[in-house]
Amino acid sequence: MKHTIKQYLLAWPLAMLALAMGTSCEDAIVRSDSESPYADMIRLEGKLVDVETLRNSAVVEMRADEYTADVMFKLSTRPNKGVDIRVAVDEAYAQTYNTLHETDYELFPTANVSLNNGGAYVLAPDDQKLPDIRVTLTAFADMQEDQTYIVPLTVTTSTEGVTLSEEMQHMVLLVKDYRNMPNHDKGPDAVQTVLYFEVNDVNPLNALEFVTESGKYFFDHVVLFAANINWDAERKRVYVYNNPNVQFLLDNNEEYLQPLRKAGMKVIVSILGNHDQAGVAQLSDWGAREFARELAAYCDAYNLDGVTFDDEYSSSPDLDNPWLTSRSYAAAARLVYECKRAMPDKIVSVFSYEHMNTSGFMSIDGTEPGDYIDYAVGDYSAWGDYFTYFYHETLDKKQCSGMSIELNLGRGDSSESTARSRKEEGYGYYMFFALNPNQYSSRVSRCQNVCRGLYDEELVYPSYYYPKNSTVRTFLN
């Protein structure tokens, strides 16, 4: 919007000059060079996006045999004429998408995809967007859990003067089969809760013990805190390092992590600096792409739902090292962008601190932060309202935590009234850190307050817990 206003203000003196010379403003624009900065003001461009996220890709969790996705066609300005469009499945684009993102998603059968109106739609002259495109997916035999299927959509038009760029005329739905997983949906547009576990001390299976009175799991996302970004001096490369506690969970993935995923929770690994020159905010563009590829392979190998980044504990980078660059918001944003590009079906989020503070993020290769960050949680402050420092215009409130609560240090506002107001303001997440069974007596009540504020129901005090490195459900004394 700022860019458009700036162009308009620049164009105004030009228009006045044209009038003074007896030439209409319209003629002046028509006669301008094709590379003119004013060309964008009159170009009629269209794109296909997901209604909820406004992105040209969306992750679909099929929890029933039929699912309807809402898709929107948008124009850059009002067309002042009727615009005909047709939306269809473009099977050939599946391979193009896989090649571009280095993925291997299987094609969702075209026969199991249908569009309302047969895929044909018309925008009226005064309509800038058409939000009524409905794509219905029907489950098919032999759908595999933990497999991602792709529905490649394309939009075409027979209306003269409408531009559809190669990127914007395509949209993909990335479909996962969740029909056999518990649905702990806590209501339409419910705030998602994110729990960071200090896995050096606590068993992440304890998230299963936090259940509301109606039988829904309280926590939606479980973050393993933390794996590290390290520099391998012998192999001369950046890599993911797992300390023994993280590695134990990954080696025993089926016993300690997959039960959380089967309960409907997302399991995410945090990537943190480790006192050497590697860091999440100091990789070169090339280094970010390479590390993103490793993280994508890492998430696939251990069947994780994504990554989150924390910019702490890194030393100064060697600027002669091609993997590294000066520490900056630009480098941090580039890593997040490359990760979302390398694993579009996974969650990519940030702990908004130091150079991972999203207030310093910017467009990367034409992609805005809101399109390459799934969500951001704030750091803690003495008064708990740090979220106000990292929420900004390029990140929707739905992508931000309304509060971050540090249970170990007692930071963050966990009152019922604040939780309810943050929900009503439109924030999409609430974050908790360091929920240790040894201190439930002082910490569970804070979770219960938030539960009442976010969901208008009680959180049951847990009766059992899981000791560290144990799958034995143990009575809580």
C-alpha positions as CSV (number, residue, x, y, z in Angstrom):
1,M,0.0,0.0,0.0
2,K,2.9,2.4,0.9
3,H,4.5,1.6,-2.5
4,T,1.3,2.3,-4.4
5,I,0.7,5.6,-2.5
6,K,4.3,6.7,-3.2
7,Q,3.8,5.9,-6.9
8,Y,0.6,7.9,-6.9
9,L,2.2,10.9,-5.4
10,L,5.0,10.7,-7.9
11,A,2.5,10.4,-10.8
12,W,0.5,13.4,-9.7
13,P,3.0,16.1,-10.9
14,L,3.3,14.1,-14.2
15,A,-0.4,14.2,-14.7
16,M,-0.6,17.9,-14.1
17,L,2.2,18.5,-16.6
18,A,0.3,16.4,-19.1
19,L,-2.8,18.5,-18.6
20,A,-0.9,21.7,-19.0
21,M,0.4,20.5,-22.3
22,G,-3.1,19.7,-23.5
23,T,-2.6,16.0,-23.1
24,S,-4.9,13.8,-21.0
25,C,-3.5,11.9,-18.0
26,E,-4.7,8.7,-19.6
27,D,-2.7,9.5,-22.8
28,A,0.4,10.3,-20.8
29,I,0.2,6.9,-19.1
30,V,-0.5,5.0,-22.3
31,R,2.4,6.6,-24.0
32,S,4.9,5.8,-21.1
33,D,7.6,3.3,-21.6
34,S,6.8,-0.3,-20.7
35,E,9.4,-0.2,-17.9
36,S,7.8,2.9,-16.3
37,P,7.2,2.7,-12.6
38,Y,3.6,3.9,-13.3
39,A,2.8,0.8,-15.3
40,D,1.8,-1.2,-12.2
41,M,-0.9,1.3,-11.5
42,I,-3.0,0.3,-14.5
43,R,-2.0,-3.4,-15.0
44,L,-4.8,-5.8,-14.2
45,E,-3.1,-8.8,-12.5
46,G,-4.9,-11.9,-11.1
47,K,-3.9,-14.6,-8.7
48,L,-5.3,-17.6,-7.0
49,V,-4.9,-17.8,-3.2
50,D,-6.3,-19.7,-0.1
51,V,-9.1,-17.7,1.5
52,E,-7.8,-18.0,5.0
53,T,-4.0,-17.5,4.6
54,L,-4.1,-15.5,1.3
55,R,-1.1,-17.6,0.1
56,N,-0.9,-19.6,-3.1
57,S,-0.4,-22.8,-1.1
58,A,-2.3,-24.3,1.8
59,V,-1.9,-27.4,4.0
60,V,-5.1,-29.4,4.3
61,E,-5.7,-31.8,7.2
62,M,-8.4,-34.3,6.1
63,R,-10.2,-35.4,9.2
64,A,-13.2,-36.8,7.3
65,D,-13.8,-38.6,4.0
66,E,-14.6,-35.2,2.4
67,Y,-13.0,-31.8,2.8
68,T,-13.9,-28.5,1.1
69,A,-11.2,-25.9,0.7
70,D,-12.1,-22.3,0.1
71,V,-10.1,-20.6,-2.7
72,M,-10.1,-17.0,-3.8
73,F,-9.3,-15.3,-7.1
74,K,-8.0,-11.7,-6.7
75,L,-7.4,-8.9,-9.1
76,S,-4.9,-6.1,-8.5
77,T,-7.7,-3.5,-9.1
78,R,-11.3,-3.4,-10.1
79,P,-11.7,-4.6,-13.7
80,N,-14.5,-2.3,-14.8
81,K,-15.6,-5.1,-17.0
82,G,-16.7,-8.7,-16.5
83,V,-13.9,-11.2,-16.1
84,D,-14.3,-14.9,-17.0
85,I,-12.0,-17.4,-15.2
86,R,-11.7,-21.1,-15.1
87,V,-10.0,-23.1,-12.3
88,A,-8.9,-26.7,-12.9
89,V,-6.4,-29.3,-11.7
90,D,-3.1,-29.0,-13.6
91,E,-1.5,-32.4,-13.2
92,A,1.7,-31.4,-15.0
93,Y,2.4,-28.6,-12.4
94,A,2.8,-31.2,-9.7
95,Q,6.2,-32.2,-11.1
96,T,7.1,-28.5,-11.6
97,Y,6.3,-27.8,-8.0
98,N,8.3,-30.8,-6.8
99,T,11.3,-29.8,-8.8
100,L,11.1,-26.2,-7.6
101,H,10.9,-27.2,-3.9
102,E,12.9,-30.4,-4.1
103,T,10.0,-32.4,-2.7
104,D,8.4,-35.6,-3.8
105,Y,4.7,-35.1,-3.1
106,E,2.3,-37.6,-4.7
107,L,-0.5,-36.4,-6.9
108,F,-3.9,-36.4,-5.2
109,P,-6.1,-38.2,-7.8
110,T,-7.8,-35.7,-10.1
111,A,-11.0,-37.8,-10.1
112,N,-11.3,-37.2,-6.4
113,V,-11.2,-33.4,-6.8
114,S,-14.3,-31.4,-7.8
115,L,-15.0,-27.6,-8.1
116,N,-18.3,-25.9,-7.6
117,N,-19.7,-24.4,-10.9
118,G,-17.6,-26.9,-12.8
119,G,-14.6,-24.6,-12.2
120,A,-16.1,-21.7,-14.3
121,Y,-16.7,-18.3,-12.6
122,V,-17.3,-14.7,-13.5
123,L,-16.3,-11.5,-11.7
124,A,-18.6,-8.5,-12.1
125,P,-17.1,-5.2,-13.2
126,D,-17.0,-3.9,-9.7
127,D,-15.6,-7.1,-8.1
128,Q,-11.9,-7.2,-7.3
129,K,-12.1,-10.7,-5.8
130,L,-14.1,-13.8,-6.0
131,P,-14.0,-15.7,-2.7
132,D,-16.6,-18.4,-3.6
133,I,-14.4,-21.0,-5.3
134,R,-14.9,-24.3,-3.5
135,V,-12.6,-27.2,-4.0
136,T,-13.9,-30.5,-2.6
137,L,-11.5,-33.4,-2.0
138,T,-12.8,-36.9,-1.5
139,A,-10.6,-39.5,0.3
140,F,-9.4,-42.4,-1.8
141,A,-8.5,-46.0,-1.0
142,D,-4.9,-46.6,0.2
143,M,-4.3,-43.0,1.4
144,Q,-1.2,-43.1,3.6
145,E,-0.8,-41.3,6.9
146,D,2.4,-39.1,7.0
147,Q,2.3,-38.9,3.2
148,T,1.7,-35.5,1.7
149,Y,-0.4,-35.3,-1.5
150,I,-0.5,-32.4,-3.9
151,V,-3.5,-30.9,-5.6
152,P,-2.1,-28.5,-8.2
153,L,-4.7,-25.9,-9.3
154,T,-4.4,-23.4,-12.2
155,V,-6.5,-20.5,-13.2
156,T,-7.0,-19.3,-16.8
157,T,-9.0,-16.4,-18.3
158,S,-10.4,-15.6,-21.7
159,T,-10.8,-11.9,-20.8
160,E,-8.5,-9.6,-22.7
161,G,-6.2,-7.4,-20.6
162,V,-6.0,-9.7,-17.5
163,T,-2.4,-10.8,-16.7
164,L,-1.8,-14.1,-15.0
165,S,1.9,-14.5,-14.1
166,E,3.4,-18.0,-14.1
167,E,3.7,-18.0,-10.3
168,M,0.3,-16.5,-9.5
169,Q,-1.8,-18.5,-11.9
170,H,-0.9,-21.7,-9.9
171,M,-2.0,-22.7,-6.4
172,V,-1.4,-25.9,-4.6
173,L,-3.2,-27.7,-1.8
174,L,-0.9,-30.0,0.3
175,V,-3.1,-32.8,1.7
176,K,-2.5,-35.0,4.7
177,D,-4.7,-37.8,5.9
178,Y,-5.7,-37.1,9.5
179,R,-8.9,-39.2,9.5
180,N,-7.6,-41.7,12.1
181,M,-6.1,-39.1,14.4
182,P,-8.1,-37.6,17.3
183,N,-9.6,-34.3,16.5
184,H,-9.0,-32.0,19.5
185,D,-10.4,-28.9,17.8
186,K,-11.4,-26.5,20.5
187,G,-13.7,-24.5,18.3
188,P,-13.7,-22.3,15.2
189,D,-10.7,-20.0,15.0
190,A,-9.5,-21.4,18.4
191,V,-6.2,-20.0,19.7
192,Q,-3.4,-22.6,19.3
193,T,-1.3,-23.3,22.4
194,V,2.4,-23.8,22.0
195,L,4.4,-25.6,24.7
196,Y,8.2,-25.5,24.7
197,F,9.7,-28.4,26.6
198,E,13.2,-28.2,28.1
199,V,14.0,-31.8,27.0
200,N,17.2,-31.9,29.0
201,D,14.9,-32.1,32.1
202,V,11.4,-33.1,31.0
203,N,9.7,-35.9,29.0
204,P,7.5,-34.4,26.2
205,L,4.9,-37.2,26.7
206,N,3.7,-35.1,29.6
207,A,1.8,-32.9,27.2
208,L,-0.7,-35.8,26.9
209,E,-1.8,-35.4,30.5
210,F,-3.2,-31.9,30.0
211,V,-6.9,-32.4,29.0
212,T,-9.9,-30.1,29.2
213,E,-13.1,-31.2,30.9
214,S,-14.7,-31.9,27.5
215,G,-11.8,-34.3,26.7
216,K,-9.7,-32.2,24.3
217,Y,-6.0,-31.9,24.6
218,F,-4.9,-28.4,25.9
219,F,-1.6,-28.2,24.0
220,D,-1.6,-28.0,20.2
221,H,2.1,-27.6,19.4
222,V,5.0,-29.3,21.3
223,V,8.4,-27.7,20.8
224,L,11.6,-29.7,21.5
225,F,14.0,-27.3,23.1
226,A,16.5,-27.6,21.6
227,A,18.7,-29.0,18.8
228,N,21.6,-26.8,17.7
229,I,23.1,-25.2,14.6
230,N,26.8,-26.1,14.7
231,W,29.9,-25.5,12.7
232,D,31.8,-28.7,11.7
233,A,35.4,-27.5,11.4
234,E,36.6,-30.8,10.0
235,R,34.0,-31.0,7.2
236,K,33.8,-27.2,6.8
237,R,30.1,-27.0,6.9
238,V,27.1,-26.0,9.1
239,Y,25.0,-28.9,10.4
240,V,22.3,-29.9,12.9
241,Y,23.7,-31.1,16.2
242,N,21.6,-33.1,18.7
243,N,22.7,-33.3,22.3
244,P,22.2,-36.7,24.0
245,N,18.8,-35.7,25.4
246,V,17.4,-34.6,22.0
247,Q,19.1,-37.6,20.3
248,F,17.4,-40.0,22.7
249,L,14.0,-38.7,21.8
250,L,14.8,-39.0,18.1
251,D,16.2,-42.5,18.4
252,N,13.1,-43.5,20.2
253,N,10.8,-41.5,18.0
254,E,7.9,-44.0,18.0
255,E,7.7,-44.2,21.8
256,Y,8.2,-40.5,22.7
257,L,7.2,-38.3,19.8
258,Q,4.7,-40.1,17.5
259,P,2.2,-40.6,20.4
260,L,2.0,-36.8,20.5
261,R,1.4,-36.6,16.8
262,K,-1.2,-39.3,16.9
263,A,-3.0,-37.3,19.5
264,G,-3.2,-34.5,17.0
265,M,-0.4,-32.3,18.3
266,K,2.4,-30.9,16.1
267,V,5.9,-31.8,17.1
268,I,8.4,-29.1,16.2
269,V,12.2,-28.9,16.8
270,S,13.8,-25.7,18.0
271,I,17.1,-24.7,16.4
272,L,19.4,-22.7,18.7
273,G,23.0,-21.4,18.5
274,N,25.7,-23.4,20.3
275,H,28.6,-21.0,21.1
276,D,30.4,-21.2,17.8
277,Q,30.4,-19.2,14.6
278,A,27.3,-20.9,13.1
279,G,24.0,-19.1,13.9
280,V,20.5,-18.8,12.7
281,A,20.9,-15.1,11.8
282,Q,24.3,-15.2,10.2
283,L,24.1,-17.7,7.3
284,S,24.9,-16.4,3.8
285,D,22.1,-16.8,1.2
286,W,23.8,-19.9,-0.1
287,G,24.4,-21.2,3.5
288,A,20.7,-20.7,4.3
289,R,19.6,-22.7,1.3
290,E,22.0,-25.6,2.2
291,F,21.0,-25.6,5.8
292,A,17.3,-25.4,4.9
293,R,17.7,-28.6,2.8
294,E,19.3,-30.3,5.7
295,L,16.5,-29.3,8.0
296,A,13.9,-30.5,5.5
297,A,15.6,-33.9,5.4
298,Y,15.9,-33.9,9.2
299,C,12.2,-33.3,9.6
300,D,11.3,-36.0,7.1
301,A,13.7,-38.5,8.6
302,Y,12.3,-38.1,12.1
303,N,8.7,-37.5,11.1
304,L,8.5,-34.0,12.7
305,D,6.0,-31.3,11.8
306,G,8.5,-28.5,11.4
307,V,11.1,-26.2,12.9
308,T,11.3,-23.0,15.0
309,F,14.4,-20.7,15.3
310,D,15.9,-19.0,18.4
311,D,18.8,-16.5,17.8
312,E,20.9,-17.0,20.9
313,Y,24.3,-18.3,22.0
314,S,26.2,-17.8,18.7
315,S,29.7,-16.4,18.3
316,S,30.9,-13.9,15.7
317,P,31.0,-15.3,12.2
318,D,34.1,-15.7,10.1
319,L,33.2,-13.5,7.1
320,D,35.7,-15.3,4.9
321,N,33.6,-18.4,5.3
322,P,31.2,-18.9,2.4
323,W,28.6,-20.4,4.7
324,L,28.4,-17.3,6.8
325,T,27.7,-13.5,6.7
326,S,27.3,-10.7,9.1
327,R,24.6,-11.2,11.7
328,S,21.4,-9.4,10.6
329,Y,17.6,-9.4,10.3
330,A,18.1,-10.0,6.6
331,A,20.1,-13.2,7.2
332,A,17.6,-14.4,9.7
333,A,14.7,-13.8,7.4
334,R,16.5,-15.5,4.5
335,L,16.9,-18.7,6.6
336,V,13.2,-18.8,7.5
337,Y,12.2,-18.1,3.9
338,E,14.5,-20.9,2.5
339,C,13.1,-23.3,5.1
340,K,9.5,-22.6,4.1
341,R,10.5,-23.0,0.5
342,A,12.3,-26.3,1.2
343,M,9.4,-27.8,3.2
344,P,6.2,-26.0,2.4
345,D,4.1,-28.7,4.1
346,K,5.9,-28.2,7.4
347,I,5.5,-25.5,10.1
348,V,8.3,-22.8,10.1
349,S,8.0,-20.5,13.1
350,V,10.3,-18.2,15.1
351,F,10.9,-17.2,18.7
352,S,10.9,-13.5,18.1
353,Y,14.1,-12.5,19.8
354,E,17.4,-10.7,18.8
355,H,17.7,-10.9,15.0
356,M,14.8,-13.4,14.8
357,N,12.6,-10.5,15.9
358,T,10.1,-10.3,13.1
359,S,9.8,-6.5,13.3
360,G,13.1,-6.4,11.4
361,F,12.0,-8.9,8.7
362,M,11.4,-7.9,5.1
363,S,10.3,-9.2,1.8
364,I,12.5,-12.0,0.4
365,D,12.5,-12.5,-3.3
366,G,9.2,-10.8,-3.5
367,T,7.6,-12.9,-0.7
368,E,6.4,-11.1,2.4
369,P,7.1,-12.3,6.0
370,G,3.5,-13.3,6.5
371,D,3.9,-15.7,3.6
372,Y,7.1,-17.5,4.8
373,I,6.5,-17.4,8.5
374,D,3.7,-19.6,9.9
375,Y,3.7,-17.9,13.3
376,A,5.9,-16.1,15.8
377,V,5.9,-16.2,19.5
378,G,7.3,-13.4,21.6
379,D,10.1,-13.2,24.1
380,Y,9.2,-12.7,27.8
381,S,9.4,-9.4,29.6
382,A,8.9,-8.5,33.2
383,W,5.3,-7.4,32.3
384,G,4.7,-10.2,29.8
385,D,3.6,-8.0,26.9
386,Y,6.5,-8.4,24.6
387,F,4.2,-9.3,21.8
388,T,3.6,-5.6,21.2
389,Y,7.2,-5.3,20.1
390,F,7.2,-7.9,17.4
391,Y,3.7,-7.6,15.9
392,H,3.9,-5.5,12.8
393,E,2.0,-4.8,9.7
394,T,3.5,-7.6,7.6
395,L,2.5,-10.3,10.1
396,D,-1.2,-10.8,10.8
397,K,-2.2,-11.0,14.5
398,K,-3.5,-14.6,13.7
399,Q,0.2,-15.5,13.2
400,C,1.3,-14.0,16.5
401,S,1.2,-15.1,20.2
402,G,-1.0,-13.0,22.3
403,M,1.2,-13.9,25.3
404,S,4.3,-15.8,26.1
405,I,4.5,-17.3,29.6
406,E,7.8,-18.4,31.2
407,L,6.6,-20.8,33.9
408,N,10.1,-21.3,35.4
409,L,10.7,-17.6,36.1
410,G,7.1,-16.6,36.5
411,R,7.1,-14.2,33.6
412,G,4.1,-13.4,31.4
413,D,0.5,-12.6,32.2
414,S,-1.5,-15.9,32.7
415,S,-4.7,-14.3,33.9
416,E,-8.1,-15.5,32.5
417,S,-9.1,-11.9,31.6
418,T,-5.9,-11.3,29.5
419,A,-6.3,-14.6,27.7
420,R,-9.9,-13.8,26.8
421,S,-9.0,-10.3,25.6
422,R,-6.1,-11.6,23.5
423,K,-8.4,-14.1,21.9
424,E,-11.0,-11.4,21.2
425,E,-8.3,-9.1,19.7
426,G,-7.5,-11.9,17.1
427,Y,-4.2,-13.3,18.3
428,G,-3.7,-16.9,17.0
429,Y,-1.3,-18.4,19.6
430,Y,-0.4,-18.6,23.3
431,M,3.0,-19.8,24.3
432,F,4.2,-21.6,27.4
433,F,7.8,-22.5,28.4
434,A,9.2,-24.9,31.0
435,L,6.3,-27.0,32.3
436,N,8.0,-29.3,34.8
437,P,6.1,-32.0,36.7
438,N,8.3,-31.3,39.8
439,Q,6.6,-27.8,40.0
440,Y,3.1,-28.5,38.9
441,S,1.7,-27.1,42.2
442,S,2.7,-23.6,41.1
443,R,2.4,-23.9,37.4
444,V,-0.8,-25.8,36.5
445,S,-3.0,-23.1,37.9
446,R,-1.6,-20.7,35.4
447,C,-2.5,-23.0,32.5
448,Q,-6.0,-23.4,34.0
449,N,-6.5,-19.7,34.0
450,V,-5.5,-19.4,30.3
451,C,-7.7,-22.4,29.4
452,R,-10.8,-20.6,30.9
453,G,-9.9,-17.4,29.0
454,L,-9.2,-19.0,25.7
455,Y,-11.8,-21.8,25.6
456,D,-14.4,-21.1,28.4
457,E,-13.8,-24.5,30.0
458,E,-11.8,-26.0,32.8
459,L,-8.4,-27.7,32.4
460,V,-8.3,-30.9,34.5
461,Y,-5.4,-31.1,37.0
462,P,-3.2,-34.0,35.8
463,S,-3.1,-37.2,37.9
464,Y,-0.2,-38.8,36.1
465,Y,3.1,-37.9,34.6
466,Y,5.9,-39.5,32.6
467,P,9.4,-39.6,34.2
468,K,12.3,-38.5,32.0
469,N,13.3,-41.2,29.4
470,S,10.4,-43.4,30.4
471,T,7.1,-44.4,28.8
472,V,5.6,-45.6,32.1
473,R,2.6,-43.5,33.0
474,T,3.3,-42.8,36.7
475,F,0.9,-41.6,39.4
476,L,1.5,-38.0,40.4
477,N,1.9,-37.8,44.2
